[in-house]
Amino acid sequence: MSRQPGTVILDARSRVKYHELHIAGAINLSFPDITVESLKSTLPDKGTRILIYCNNNFAGAEEAFPTKIAVASLNLSTYIALYSYGYRNVYELGPLLDIKTSKLDFVSLSKLSNLGRSNRMIDKLKEVQNK
């Protein structure tokens, strides 16, 4: 279902955790940021199929996806909030998935950011050496 056209994968975790590691193509809208305006701009079509996930959907990356007890999962709160705003095509991404064996692709923006900083530092060193 996650690869079907028109499906939106929604990461309900904090922006920090999203940047640390998230599913490729997922959008981030943390639970506290769900408002009339944020939903209008992020998910304007209330008929969109939305797959939500948070910490409790993944194993194998405790730092990026720290475990919570099931009843404290953001999926429940996010689902209720989206439903309350009129979204009816909302699903949980899936059961507990091991990120090391999952067929999903993951992206780390913090590592890309660090890589960019490293590349800029290398470029600066080369400039200094060439002078």
Order of alpha helices (4+ residues) and beta strands (2+ residues): beta-alpha-beta-beta-alpha-beta-beta-alpha-beta-beta-beta-alpha
